[in-house]
Amino acid sequence: MKDTLLKKFLKFSYGSWAGLILGLITTMLITRILSPEALGVASMFDLFIQVGMVLIILGTDQTFIRFFYEENKDKRGALLYSCLRIPLIISLITMGLVIIFHKPITQFLFGLESLQLSFLLAVGILAQLLLRFSQLVIRMQQKGNLYSLLQIFHKLFNLSFILIFFHFIGSTFEILIYSTVFTFLTIIIIAIYFGRQLWATRNFISNNTTHSQKEILKFGAPFILTTFIFWLFEAFDKIAIRQWSTFEELGLYTAAMRLVALVMVLKTTFSVFWTPVAYERFENSSEDRNFFRYISILVSFAMFLVAIISIAAKELIVILLGNEYQTASDIMPFLVFIPIFYTISETTVIGINFHKKINWHILIASIACGVNILGNWLFVPSYGALGAAVSTAISYVVFFTLRTVISLKYFKVSYPLVRIYIMAVLISIYAYASIVTSHFWLNIIWGLIPLTALLILYYRDIIFIVKNGLN
């Protein structure tokens, strides 16, 4: 019997929830063995390999997602290699450039010149690419249990490698870089093994796919600029703190991002689960608009609920970080806007994706990125990490709005937009109140206001969904 949507979601999600617990344990460990400054330096490694992915992947991951269900089942391995071939070549060239120009690169990122760190950066770029595709293979085949197990293994290996490298080289930012690279390599091996049917070498030389190499590059090309702009949109807060503030502020900001882990888990899990389900539903029943409407209602309700709980419990959550990171609790409340509005927008952007109007993503990301850059330029020099959080929150509301408005031009769905914006205003007020309120119980009481509004606004639809289901 075909899985219900709930069963599919649970299969994809339990690994993230287990990973959340392991991630919190890892965070408790990291913030007790590393200073905020060291954590800030280490975060630049993640930032750099994300840039590397933007430069080499050429939108082929999105091509693989979009063409997967259009491809014959026995040719999906060939599609995988067709999407991966050129990014692999570019990644090797990029790795060489990183090593050749290691002095200025490592000086900017880490404040020191290091050939060894440049090798780790180079390997990290290639590993990130292979990790992306090896996980996509599992995800697009909708192997939820396996995907969740990989998430758990990722967190377990990361925690284990941190402990191992801490034992050998001590309390230094390099232990996070080593653990990241070794974790990537381990998970890649496991994921490729379990997806070996698509990764079989015979697929590398097969060319008889539904979509040619030219079509793959043509579809993916607009994503190059989009992905770069979107990366800049997501990463400029960290760049701004690095440029206009200190490594310590960057470390506090990184720690605060870890505090919104609960909401981030929902964002990641839903995005992974939703993409194949949405495309499959559209291919089979493109006129079923109510399905997409109720998904949006359910997701927005869940995201706002978890956001309220996260802000209400911020003083308890921050205890996990240790004394050096206490001020991170003042940065956290506005960071919940990132996963909230990204996740909700995933349910409202579908018109653009279904009708392959992907050039709109460039405009959307550009405007949201411009708002974020302007906000960081205005706020970070004076307010540091808190200013970056506020600016990023505003830009994500703009991002959601643009995605939704343009999507509705191509795929009309009655989304609960008025309710979403009402809750956005209420949670903004609550986030500000939680920063100026130092009393734990008073913060809880303030949280009852947006919680009550949420229940009133969504009660009828949630009851309907519970009674009738979505399948």
N, C-alpha and C positions, 0 to 999 in steps of 0.2 A: 504494500500500500504506500502511496506517495506521502511523504512527510507533510504535515501541516506546517504553516509558516512559523508557529510557535516552536515546534520541534526543531525546525531548521535553525531558528535563531538561538535556541538553547545549545544546540550542537556547536555553533560557531562562537558562543559567548562564554561557556563555562571556563574555557582556557584563559580568557581575559580576566574573569573574576578571580581565578586562582592566581593568575599573573599579578593581579592587583595586590593580593596579600603578599606575594613574594617581592613585588616591587616596593611595598611599604617597608618590608624587612630590610631590603637593600638600601632604601633611602635612609633608614635609621642608622645603618652601618656606615654609609658614606658620609653623612653629616656629622658623625662622631669621630671619624678618622681623618677627615679633610676639612680645612678651613673654607669659608665662603670664597676667598680669593682663589684657592686651588680648584674648587668646583667650577668657578667661573672660567678659569683657564682651560680646564678639561672640556667644558661645553663648546669651546671653539672647534674642537675636533669634529664633533657631531655636525656643527654648522658647515664646516668645510666639505665633508663627504656628501652632504646634501647638495651643495653647489656642484660637486662632481657629478652627481646623478643627473642634475638638471642639464649639464653640458653634454652628457654622453648618451642619454636614453632616447632623445629625439621623439618623444611621444609614443614610442613603440609599445610601451606597456598599456597605454590606452587603446592602441590599435588591437593588441592581443585580446583585451577585454571585449571590445566592440565586435570583432570578427569571430570570436570563439564559437558562438552558437550558430553562426552562418556557415562555418566550415564543416566538412564531412568529418565524422568522428575519427576515422582512420587517418585523417590528414592533419589533425590538430597538433601533432608533434612537429610536422613540417612547418606549420604556421608559427609554432614557438621559435624554431630556429631562424625562420625568415625575419621574425621581429627582433631577434637577439643578435643577428650576424653583424650588422653595422655598429651597434653600440659596443660590442666587444672590441672591434677594431679601434674605435675612438677611445675606449677606456685604456687600451694599451699605450696609445700615443700620449694620453693625459698622464698616465703613471710616469712615463719617461720625463715629461716636462716638469712634473712635481719634484722629481729627484734632481733634475738639472738645476732648477731654480729653488732649491730647498732653503737657501739662506734667507731671502726676503720673505718667503712664505711662512716659514716657521718663526721668524722674528715677529711678524705681524700677529700670527695666531697665538703664540705661546710666550712671546717676550724673550726668546732665546733662539740661537741658530743650532739646528740639530739635523744631521743626515739621517739618524736613526728614526726620528719622528716623521721625517719625510717618507721613509719606507712604509711606515705604518699608515700614513695618509694614502699612499699609493695603493696599498693592499686593501685599505678600507673602501676606496672608490670601486674597485673591481668586485669586492665582496658584497657591497651594497647592491650592485646591479644584479648579481647572481641570486642574492637573497630575494630581491623583488620578484624576479621571474619564477623562482622555485616556489615561492608562496602563492603566486598568482595561479600556477598550475593546480595546486591543491584547492584554492579558493574557487576557481571557475568550474572545477569538477564537482563543486558543492560537497566536498568531503569535510563536513563540519567537525566531526570528532577528531580527525587527523589534524585539521587546522588548529583546533584548541590545544591538542597535545603539543604541537610545535610551539605555541605561545607559552605553555608551561615550561617546556624544555628551555626555551630562550631565557626566561627569567632565572631558572635554576642554574643553568650554565653561567650566566652573567654573575650571579651571586657567588658561585663557586670559584670562578676565575678571579674575582675581586679579592676573595680571601686568600687564594693561592699567591697572587702577585703582591698583596700586602705583606704576606709572610716573607717573601724573598726580597722586595725592594723598599718596603716601608711605606710611610705616609706621604705619598707624593701623587701629583695629578696623573702621572703616567700610568698608574694602576688602572684607572678608568679607561684609558685608551687601549691598553693591552687587552683588558677584559672584553671590550667591545669587539675588537678585531677577532679574537679567538672564539667568541660566541657566534659571530657571523659565520665563520668558517665551519663550525660544528653544525649549526642549524642547516646550512646549505647542503652539507653532505647527507644529513638525515632526510631533508625535504626532497632532494634529487633521487635518493634511493626509493622513496615511496611514490614518487611520480615518474619512475624510470620508464614506464611505457611511452610517455611523451618525450622523455629525454634520450631515448635510444638513439644510437649513432646513425642508424639507418634513416632516421627522419632528417638528418642533417643534409643529406644529398637528394632528398625528395623535393621536387619542384611543382608537382601537380596539385597545387592548392587552389581553392576557389578564388583567392585574392593573390595577385602577383606582388612581387617585391616593390614594383612601382606604386601599386595601390596602397600598400602598407605605408610606404614613406609619404605618399600624398596625404593620406588620412592623418598620419602622425605629425606632419610638418607644422600645422598651426599650433600644436601642443608645445612645440619647442619654446616659442615666445611666451605662450600662456604659462607653461610650467616655470619658466624663469621668473616671470612677473609674480606668479603665485608664490614661488619660493621667497622672493624679495618681500612680498606682502607678509608671509608668515615669519620671516627671519629678521626683518628690519628692526624689530624691537631689541633684539640681542645685539645687532650691529650698532644701533644707536647708543646702547648702554656702553658697549666697548669703546665707541668713539668719544662720547660726551660725558662718560661717567667713569667708574672704576671696575676692576675685576671683582672686587668685593660686592658691589651692587649687582653685577652680573651673576655672581654666585647666589645671592639672595633671590634674584629673579628666577634662576634655574630651580632653586629649592621650592619657591612658591608654585612654579609650574607642576612640581611633583605633588603638591598638596591638592591640586584639582584632579588627582589621578582617577577618582571615582567617576567624574564626568567625562574624562578623557577615555576611560574604558568603554563607556556607552558610545561615544563618538566613533572610536575605532571599530568596535564590534558591529555597530549598526551599518557602518559604511561597507565593511567586508561582506556582511550578510545581504545588504540591500541591493548592491549593484547587479549581481547575477539574477536575483529574484525579479527586480524591476524590468530588466531587459526580457527575461523569459515571459513575464506577464504581458508585456506589451506585444511581443511576437505572437502570443496565443490569443490575447483578448484586448486589442488596442482601444476599444470603446468603453472599457470598464473604468470610468472615472471615479466612481465612489470608492473603489479599492484604494486608490492613491490619496483620496481625500481623508479617509479614515486612518491610513498609515500616518499622514501628516499630523492629524489630531493626536493620535496615540504617542507619537514621537515627541511632539512639542510638550505634551503634558508630562511625559517621563523626564525630559531634559530639564524643564523648569522645576519639577519636584526635587530632583537630585541636586540642582543648583542651590535651591533654598536650604536643603539639608546641609550641603557642604559649607555654605556661608555661616549657618547657625552653629556648626560644630568646628569652626576654624580654630578656636582656641584649644580644643582638644586635639585636633589633628596636628597642630604645630608643635605639640609636645614631642612628637616623633622625631623632630629635627634636632633637638638639643638647644642649649642656651645661646650659642653663637648665631642661631638662625631665627630667633624669636620675632624679629621685625618682618619676617616673610609673611606673617599672618595679615599684615596691612596691605600687602601686594596682592594676595590671593583673591579677594572678592570679585574684582573686576576681570580676573583671568577666566572665570567661569563662562564669560560671554564667548570665548573662543570655541569651546566644544558645543555650547548650546546652539549658536546660530549657524555654525558649520553643519552640524548634524541635521537641524531642521531644514536647512537649505538643500540638503541632499534629497529630501522628499519633494521639494518644490522646483528644482532645477531640471526635472526630467524631460520637460518639453524640448529644451535645447539639445539634450543628449539623444533622445529618441529620433528626432528629425535631423540629426547630424549637423546642426547649425553651430559648429564648434568655434567658429571665429568670434562669436559673442563672448566666449570665455576670456578672450584677450582684452576686450573692452572692460568687462566686469572686473577682472583682476587688476587692470591698470588703474581704474578709478579707485578701487578699494585700497590698492597699494599707495596711490598718491595721497589719499586721506591719512593713511597710516604714517607715511613719511613726514607729512606736514605736522601731524599730531606729535610724533616723537621729537621733531625738531623744536617744537614749541615747549613741550613738557619735560623731556628728559634732562636738559641742562639744569633745570630748577628742582625737579622732583625725583630724578633718578629712576629707579625701577618702578615706582608707583606711577610716575608719569607715562612710562612705556605701557603699563597695564591698562591705564585709562584710554590712551590713544588706540591701542589694539582693540579694546572693547568697542569703541565707536566705529572703527573700520570694519569690524565683523558684522555689525548691524547694517552698515551700508552694503557690504558684500551680500548678505542675505536678501536685502531689498532688491538689488539689481538682478540677482539670479532669478528671483521669483517673478518680478514684473516682466522680464524678457521671456521667460519660460511660458508664461501665460499667453503670449502672442501665438504660440504654436500648439499648446496643449492645455485647453481650458479645464481647470479643476477648481472646485469651490473650497479653497484652503481657508483655515480659520485665522485670517490675517489680522483682523481687529483684535482678537483675543491675544495673539502673539505680541502685538505691539503694546497692548495694555500691560501684559506681564513683563515686557522688556523695561517699561518705565518703572514699574513697581520694584523690580529686582535691582534696577540702577539705584533707586532711592535706598533700598535695603543695603546694598553694597556700600554706599557712602556712609550710612548710619552705623554699619558694623565697624567701619574704620575709626570713626570718631567716638564710638562707644567702647569703653574698655571693660565694662562689666559683663561677665559671661551670661548671667541670667537675663539681663536687659536685652542683650543681643538675641537671645532665644525668643523673648516676647516680641521684639520687633519683627522677627521672622514669621510670626503668626499672621501678620497682615497680608503679605503676598501669598502665604499658604492658603488662607481662607478665600482670597480672590481666585486663586487657581482652582480650588475645588468647586466654587460657584460657577466659574466660566466653563469648566469642562465636564461637570458631573453627568449631564444627560448623554453626551456622546460616549463617555467612557462606559457607562452602564449599558448602552446599546452595543458597543463593541464586545463587552464581556458576555452579553447574552447571545449575540448572533455570530461572533467570530469574524475573521477576515478572509478565510480561505474560500 
